[in-house]
Amino acid sequence: MNVIKSLAVWVIAICFVVILFPVTLAVWLVALPFDRNRSVIHRILVWQSYLFVKLIPLWKITIEGREKAVRGTTYVIISNHKSIIDILLANCLRYRYKWISKIENRKIPVLGWYLRMADYITVNRGDDESKAEMLARSVDCLKKGTSIMIFPEGTRTPGSGLGFFKRGAFALAIDAGVPILPVIIDGPGQILPKHGMILRNGFHLRVKVLDPIQPESFGTVFPEELALRLKTIMETELEKISSDKPA
């Protein structure tokens, strides 16, 4: 049964792209001369994600704490990462931000096209020059009023816990002097884990925005220490969410 449902979802996803991609491309071309920050395309992609998630009847979704992001304030937004579905759910928050993505994603059909159209920031994780360029572009975005969204684990982490938090997001927050907005996403890893293609249903997906961590509360100038602190906070919250699930 999961195979049949999964096939139906993938067919819907393909149809979704076939129908909406030409529209997105047309808007991108029209907006290109005046939409320097690619805000228009980002909004379109966010609403497409929201619509797609709402169209799929395989899960129940709860979004909590969206109001904790104060309008007009820029953040380094971080989230745990278990599944490709996390990207859709993060977009359902409908915040204004630029994704930071590994450069390999630019080679993936559709995803790579959208990365280019929205001018999202990519980074070659094995290249120090690329990392420095990513940080410089991200600081520039924050100064211009656009938040940054990043998975600090760098990739999808299998299992129930959180993976190692890389220093980049936290170095950015310290250097730019902006608050960190932690987001917990629970459930997608059970529906579609890393390298999986078969979706399972009956799960409750939860997106919870935690209280922002202000720069004056960082308590350190070392990114590695800040990364460890945020990982502890997010692990504790993820355990609470998991324990609240019905038996």
Secondary structure as a PSIPRED ss2 file (coil, helix, strand):
# PSIPRED VFORMAT (PSIPRED V4.0)

   1 M C   1.000  0.000  0.000
   2 N H   0.000  1.000  0.000
   3 V H   0.000  1.000  0.000
   4 I H   0.000  1.000  0.000
   5 K H   0.000  1.000  0.000
   6 S H   0.000  1.000  0.000
   7 L H   0.000  1.000  0.000
   8 A H   0.000  1.000  0.000
   9 V H   0.000  1.000  0.000
  10 W H   0.000  1.000  0.000
  11 V H   0.000  1.000  0.000
  12 I H   0.000  1.000  0.000
  13 A H   0.000  1.000  0.000
  14 I H   0.000  1.000  0.000
  15 C H   0.000  1.000  0.000
  16 F H   0.000  1.000  0.000
  17 V H   0.000  1.000  0.000
  18 V H   0.000  1.000  0.000
  19 I H   0.000  1.000  0.000
  20 L H   0.000  1.000  0.000
  21 F H   0.000  1.000  0.000
  22 P H   0.000  1.000  0.000
  23 V H   0.000  1.000  0.000
  24 T H   0.000  1.000  0.000
  25 L H   0.000  1.000  0.000
  26 A H   0.000  1.000  0.000
  27 V H   0.000  1.000  0.000
  28 W H   0.000  1.000  0.000
  29 L H   0.000  1.000  0.000
  30 V H   0.000  1.000  0.000
  31 A H   0.000  1.000  0.000
  32 L C   1.000  0.000  0.000
  33 P C   1.000  0.000  0.000
  34 F C   1.000  0.000  0.000
  35 D C   1.000  0.000  0.000
  36 R C   1.000  0.000  0.000
  37 N C   1.000  0.000  0.000
  38 R C   1.000  0.000  0.000
  39 S H   0.000  1.000  0.000
  40 V H   0.000  1.000  0.000
  41 I H   0.000  1.000  0.000
  42 H H   0.000  1.000  0.000
  43 R H   0.000  1.000  0.000
  44 I H   0.000  1.000  0.000
  45 L H   0.000  1.000  0.000
  46 V H   0.000  1.000  0.000
  47 W H   0.000  1.000  0.000
  48 Q H   0.000  1.000  0.000
  49 S H   0.000  1.000  0.000
  50 Y H   0.000  1.000  0.000
  51 L H   0.000  1.000  0.000
  52 F H   0.000  1.000  0.000
  53 V H   0.000  1.000  0.000
  54 K H   0.000  1.000  0.000
  55 L H   0.000  1.000  0.000
  56 I C   1.000  0.000  0.000
  57 P C   1.000  0.000  0.000
  58 L C   1.000  0.000  0.000
  59 W E   0.000  0.000  1.000
  60 K E   0.000  0.000  1.000
  61 I E   0.000  0.000  1.000
  62 T E   0.000  0.000  1.000
  63 I E   0.000  0.000  1.000
  64 E E   0.000  0.000  1.000
  65 G C   1.000  0.000  0.000
  66 R H   0.000  1.000  0.000
  67 E H   0.000  1.000  0.000
  68 K H   0.000  1.000  0.000
  69 A C   1.000  0.000  0.000
  70 V C   1.000  0.000  0.000
  71 R C   1.000  0.000  0.000
  72 G C   1.000  0.000  0.000
  73 T C   1.000  0.000  0.000
  74 T C   1.000  0.000  0.000
  75 Y C   1.000  0.000  0.000
  76 V E   0.000  0.000  1.000
  77 I E   0.000  0.000  1.000
  78 I E   0.000  0.000  1.000
  79 S E   0.000  0.000  1.000
  80 N C   1.000  0.000  0.000
  81 H C   1.000  0.000  0.000
  82 K C   1.000  0.000  0.000
  83 S C   1.000  0.000  0.000
  84 I C   1.000  0.000  0.000
  85 I H   0.000  1.000  0.000
  86 D H   0.000  1.000  0.000
  87 I H   0.000  1.000  0.000
  88 L H   0.000  1.000  0.000
  89 L H   0.000  1.000  0.000
  90 A H   0.000  1.000  0.000
  91 N H   0.000  1.000  0.000
  92 C C   1.000  0.000  0.000
  93 L C   1.000  0.000  0.000
  94 R C   1.000  0.000  0.000
  95 Y C   1.000  0.000  0.000
  96 R C   1.000  0.000  0.000
  97 Y E   0.000  0.000  1.000
  98 K E   0.000  0.000  1.000
  99 W E   0.000  0.000  1.000
 100 I E   0.000  0.000  1.000
 101 S E   0.000  0.000  1.000
 102 K E   0.000  0.000  1.000
 103 I H   0.000  1.000  0.000
 104 E H   0.000  1.000  0.000
 105 N H   0.000  1.000  0.000
 106 R H   0.000  1.000  0.000
 107 K H   0.000  1.000  0.000
 108 I C   1.000  0.000  0.000
 109 P C   1.000  0.000  0.000
 110 V C   1.000  0.000  0.000
 111 L H   0.000  1.000  0.000
 112 G H   0.000  1.000  0.000
 113 W H   0.000  1.000  0.000
 114 Y H   0.000  1.000  0.000
 115 L H   0.000  1.000  0.000
 116 R H   0.000  1.000  0.000
 117 M H   0.000  1.000  0.000
 118 A C   1.000  0.000  0.000
 119 D C   1.000  0.000  0.000
 120 Y C   1.000  0.000  0.000
 121 I E   0.000  0.000  1.000
 122 T E   0.000  0.000  1.000
 123 V E   0.000  0.000  1.000
 124 N C   1.000  0.000  0.000
 125 R C   1.000  0.000  0.000
 126 G C   1.000  0.000  0.000
 127 D C   1.000  0.000  0.000
 128 D H   0.000  1.000  0.000
 129 E H   0.000  1.000  0.000
 130 S H   0.000  1.000  0.000
 131 K H   0.000  1.000  0.000
 132 A H   0.000  1.000  0.000
 133 E H   0.000  1.000  0.000
 134 M H   0.000  1.000  0.000
 135 L H   0.000  1.000  0.000
 136 A H   0.000  1.000  0.000
 137 R H   0.000  1.000  0.000
 138 S H   0.000  1.000  0.000
 139 V H   0.000  1.000  0.000
 140 D H   0.000  1.000  0.000
 141 C H   0.000  1.000  0.000
 142 L H   0.000  1.000  0.000
 143 K H   0.000  1.000  0.000
 144 K C   1.000  0.000  0.000
 145 G C   1.000  0.000  0.000
 146 T C   1.000  0.000  0.000
 147 S E   0.000  0.000  1.000
 148 I E   0.000  0.000  1.000
 149 M E   0.000  0.000  1.000
 150 I E   0.000  0.000  1.000
 151 F C   1.000  0.000  0.000
 152 P C   1.000  0.000  0.000
 153 E C   1.000  0.000  0.000
 154 G C   1.000  0.000  0.000
 155 T C   1.000  0.000  0.000
 156 R C   1.000  0.000  0.000
 157 T C   1.000  0.000  0.000
 158 P C   1.000  0.000  0.000
 159 G C   1.000  0.000  0.000
 160 S C   1.000  0.000  0.000
 161 G C   1.000  0.000  0.000
 162 L C   1.000  0.000  0.000
 163 G C   1.000  0.000  0.000
 164 F C   1.000  0.000  0.000
 165 F C   1.000  0.000  0.000
 166 K C   1.000  0.000  0.000
 167 R C   1.000  0.000  0.000
 168 G H   0.000  1.000  0.000
 169 A H   0.000  1.000  0.000
 170 F H   0.000  1.000  0.000
 171 A H   0.000  1.000  0.000
 172 L H   0.000  1.000  0.000
 173 A H   0.000  1.000  0.000
 174 I H   0.000  1.000  0.000
 175 D H   0.000  1.000  0.000
 176 A H   0.000  1.000  0.000
 177 G C   1.000  0.000  0.000
 178 V C   1.000  0.000  0.000
 179 P C   1.000  0.000  0.000
 180 I E   0.000  0.000  1.000
 181 L E   0.000  0.000  1.000
 182 P E   0.000  0.000  1.000
 183 V E   0.000  0.000  1.000
 184 I E   0.000  0.000  1.000
 185 I E   0.000  0.000  1.000
 186 D E   0.000  0.000  1.000
 187 G C   1.000  0.000  0.000
 188 P H   0.000  1.000  0.000
 189 G H   0.000  1.000  0.000
 190 Q H   0.000  1.000  0.000
 191 I H   0.000  1.000  0.000
 192 L C   1.000  0.000  0.000
 193 P C   1.000  0.000  0.000
 194 K C   1.000  0.000  0.000
 195 H C   1.000  0.000  0.000
 196 G C   1.000  0.000  0.000
 197 M C   1.000  0.000  0.000
 198 I C   1.000  0.000  0.000
 199 L C   1.000  0.000  0.000
 200 R C   1.000  0.000  0.000
 201 N C   1.000  0.000  0.000
 202 G C   1.000  0.000  0.000
 203 F E   0.000  0.000  1.000
 204 H E   0.000  0.000  1.000
 205 L E   0.000  0.000  1.000
 206 R E   0.000  0.000  1.000
 207 V E   0.000  0.000  1.000
 208 K E   0.000  0.000  1.000
 209 V E   0.000  0.000  1.000
 210 L C   1.000  0.000  0.000
 211 D C   1.000  0.000  0.000
 212 P C   1.000  0.000  0.000
 213 I E   0.000  0.000  1.000
 214 Q C   1.000  0.000  0.000
 215 P H   0.000  1.000  0.000
 216 E H   0.000  1.000  0.000
 217 S H   0.000  1.000  0.000
 218 F C   1.000  0.000  0.000
 219 G C   1.000  0.000  0.000
 220 T C   1.000  0.000  0.000
 221 V C   1.000  0.000  0.000
 222 F C   1.000  0.000  0.000
 223 P H   0.000  1.000  0.000
 224 E H   0.000  1.000  0.000
 225 E H   0.000  1.000  0.000
 226 L H   0.000  1.000  0.000
 227 A H   0.000  1.000  0.000
 228 L H   0.000  1.000  0.000
 229 R H   0.000  1.000  0.000
 230 L H   0.000  1.000  0.000
 231 K H   0.000  1.000  0.000
 232 T H   0.000  1.000  0.000
 233 I H   0.000  1.000  0.000
 234 M H   0.000  1.000  0.000
 235 E H   0.000  1.000  0.000
 236 T H   0.000  1.000  0.000
 237 E H   0.000  1.000  0.000
 238 L H   0.000  1.000  0.000
 239 E H   0.000  1.000  0.000
 240 K H   0.000  1.000  0.000
 241 I H   0.000  1.000  0.000
 242 S H   0.000  1.000  0.000
 243 S H   0.000  1.000  0.000
 244 D C   1.000  0.000  0.000
 245 K C   1.000  0.000  0.000
 246 P C   1.000  0.000  0.000
 247 A C   1.000  0.000  0.000
